[in-house]
Amino acid sequence: MKRWSFYLIGLIAGFTLSFGTVKADDLADALTAYNKGDFEKAVESWHAIAAKGDSTAEYSLGQMYEQGKGVDQDYQEAYKWYRLSAEQGNDRAQYSLGGMYEKGLGVSQDYIRAYMWYDLAAIHGLYVSQSNRDYIAQRMSSEQITQAQNLRRECEKGNFHACF
């Protein structure tokens, strides 16, 4: 399965599971715009939804900024939106942060943080993250892996706010 297909499936799943003060119609409108290729409208809709603190919309904005769909590609802006979503426990945003740290996109490349984020996403149910975590581990010393696991535990204790 291509990487973009994985993200689209995540978006659809996220929209069906989203809750809070956001109306389902707002989420459906954003997804419809995205599926029609109207990325600017999707970004506009997701900004409005994200302003209400919806983690799915925040994650979706991260995707749009990372890929440059409907906006100029901006890894730092993608990081910002992924971070907001990850702080709410969104496993797809946690996975995406792992990728950003692994590749050094918008942040300094850091395998310890990449491992930590991939590990969090894997623990919270995003099983594809396990293979990324294990791949990164092959490039790390046992001390670095221990450090990443300790960071993950601290991150969880801090309810995802002590991760940065």
C-alpha positions as CSV (number, residue, x, y, z in Angstrom):
1,M,0.0,0.0,0.0
2,K,1.4,3.4,-0.9
3,R,2.2,5.8,1.9
4,W,-0.5,8.4,0.8
5,S,-3.1,5.6,0.9
6,F,-2.2,4.9,4.5
7,Y,-2.7,8.5,5.4
8,L,-6.0,8.8,3.6
9,I,-7.2,5.7,5.5
10,G,-6.1,7.3,8.7
11,L,-7.9,10.5,7.8
12,I,-11.2,8.6,7.1
13,A,-10.8,6.6,10.3
14,G,-10.1,9.7,12.3
15,F,-13.1,11.5,11.0
16,T,-15.4,8.6,11.9
17,L,-14.0,8.4,15.4
18,S,-13.7,12.2,16.1
19,F,-15.8,13.6,18.9
20,G,-16.3,16.8,20.8
21,T,-17.8,20.1,19.9
22,V,-17.0,19.7,16.2
23,K,-20.0,18.8,14.1
24,A,-19.8,15.6,12.0
25,D,-21.0,17.7,9.0
26,D,-17.9,20.0,9.3
27,L,-15.6,17.0,9.2
28,A,-17.5,15.4,6.3
29,D,-17.3,18.7,4.4
30,A,-13.5,18.8,4.9
31,L,-13.0,15.2,3.8
32,T,-15.3,15.7,0.8
33,A,-13.2,18.7,-0.3
34,Y,-10.1,16.7,0.1
35,N,-11.4,13.7,-1.9
36,K,-12.5,16.1,-4.7
37,G,-8.9,17.5,-4.8
38,D,-10.0,20.9,-3.5
39,F,-7.1,21.0,-1.0
40,E,-7.4,24.7,-0.3
41,K,-11.0,24.3,0.9
42,A,-10.0,21.2,2.9
43,V,-7.2,23.2,4.6
44,E,-9.6,26.1,5.3
45,S,-12.2,23.7,6.8
46,W,-9.6,21.9,8.9
47,H,-8.2,25.2,10.2
48,A,-11.7,26.1,11.4
49,I,-12.2,22.7,13.0
50,A,-8.6,22.7,14.5
51,A,-9.3,26.0,16.1
52,K,-11.8,24.1,18.3
53,G,-9.1,21.7,19.4
54,D,-10.0,18.7,17.2
55,S,-7.0,16.4,17.1
56,T,-8.1,14.8,13.8
57,A,-8.2,18.2,12.1
58,E,-4.8,19.1,13.6
59,Y,-3.4,15.9,12.3
60,S,-4.9,16.5,8.9
61,L,-3.4,20.0,8.7
62,G,0.0,18.5,9.6
63,Q,-0.4,16.1,6.6
64,M,-1.4,19.0,4.3
65,Y,1.6,21.1,5.3
66,E,4.0,18.1,5.2
67,Q,2.8,17.2,1.7
68,G,2.2,20.8,0.4
69,K,-1.4,20.1,-0.5
70,G,-3.5,23.3,-0.5
71,V,-0.6,25.2,1.1
72,D,3.1,25.7,0.6
73,Q,5.0,22.7,1.9
74,D,6.2,23.8,5.4
75,Y,7.7,21.1,7.7
76,Q,7.8,23.4,10.7
77,E,4.1,24.1,10.3
78,A,3.4,20.4,9.9
79,Y,5.4,19.7,13.1
80,K,3.3,22.3,14.9
81,W,0.0,20.7,13.9
82,Y,1.3,17.1,14.5
83,R,2.5,18.2,18.0
84,L,-0.9,19.7,18.9
85,S,-2.6,16.5,17.8
86,A,0.0,14.2,19.4
87,E,-0.5,16.0,22.8
88,Q,-4.1,14.8,22.6
89,G,-2.9,11.2,22.2
90,N,-3.5,10.9,18.4
91,D,-1.4,7.9,17.4
92,R,-1.2,8.9,13.8
93,A,0.3,12.3,14.7
94,Q,2.7,10.5,17.1
95,Y,3.8,8.3,14.2
96,S,4.2,11.3,11.9
97,L,6.4,13.1,14.5
98,G,8.5,9.9,14.6
99,G,9.0,10.3,10.8
100,M,9.9,13.9,11.1
101,Y,12.6,13.2,13.7
102,E,13.8,10.2,11.7
103,K,14.3,12.3,8.6
104,G,15.0,15.7,10.1
105,L,12.0,17.4,8.5
106,G,11.3,20.7,10.3
107,V,13.4,19.5,13.3
108,S,16.9,18.3,13.9
109,Q,17.3,14.6,13.0
110,D,17.1,12.7,16.3
111,Y,16.8,8.9,16.4
112,I,16.1,8.9,20.1
113,R,13.0,11.1,19.6
114,A,12.0,9.2,16.5
115,Y,12.1,6.0,18.4
116,M,10.1,7.5,21.3
117,W,7.3,8.8,19.0
118,Y,7.2,5.5,17.0
119,D,7.1,3.6,20.3
120,L,4.2,5.7,21.6
121,A,2.2,5.2,18.4
122,A,2.8,1.5,18.5
123,I,1.8,1.2,22.1
124,H,-1.4,3.1,21.4
125,G,-2.4,0.9,18.6
126,L,-0.8,2.0,15.4
127,Y,1.0,-1.2,14.6
128,V,2.7,0.0,11.5
129,S,4.8,2.1,13.8
130,Q,6.4,-1.0,15.3
131,S,8.4,-1.7,12.1
132,N,9.6,2.0,12.0
133,R,10.6,1.8,15.6
134,D,12.5,-1.4,15.1
135,Y,14.2,-0.1,11.9
136,I,15.4,3.0,13.9
137,A,16.6,0.7,16.7
138,Q,19.1,-0.9,14.4
139,R,20.9,2.4,14.1
140,M,21.0,3.1,17.8
141,S,23.1,1.9,20.7
142,S,21.4,0.0,23.6
143,E,22.0,3.2,25.7
144,Q,20.1,5.3,23.2
145,I,17.2,2.9,23.1
146,T,17.0,2.9,26.9
147,Q,17.1,6.7,26.8
148,A,14.2,6.7,24.2
149,Q,12.2,4.3,26.3
150,N,12.7,6.5,29.4
151,L,11.6,9.5,27.4
152,R,8.5,7.7,26.3
153,R,7.6,6.8,29.9
154,E,8.1,10.4,30.9
155,C,6.0,11.6,28.0
156,E,3.1,9.2,29.0
157,K,3.4,10.3,32.7
158,G,3.0,13.9,31.6
159,N,-0.1,13.1,29.5
160,F,1.9,13.8,26.3
161,H,2.9,17.3,27.4
162,A,6.3,16.3,28.6
163,C,7.4,15.0,25.2
164,F,9.0,18.0,23.7
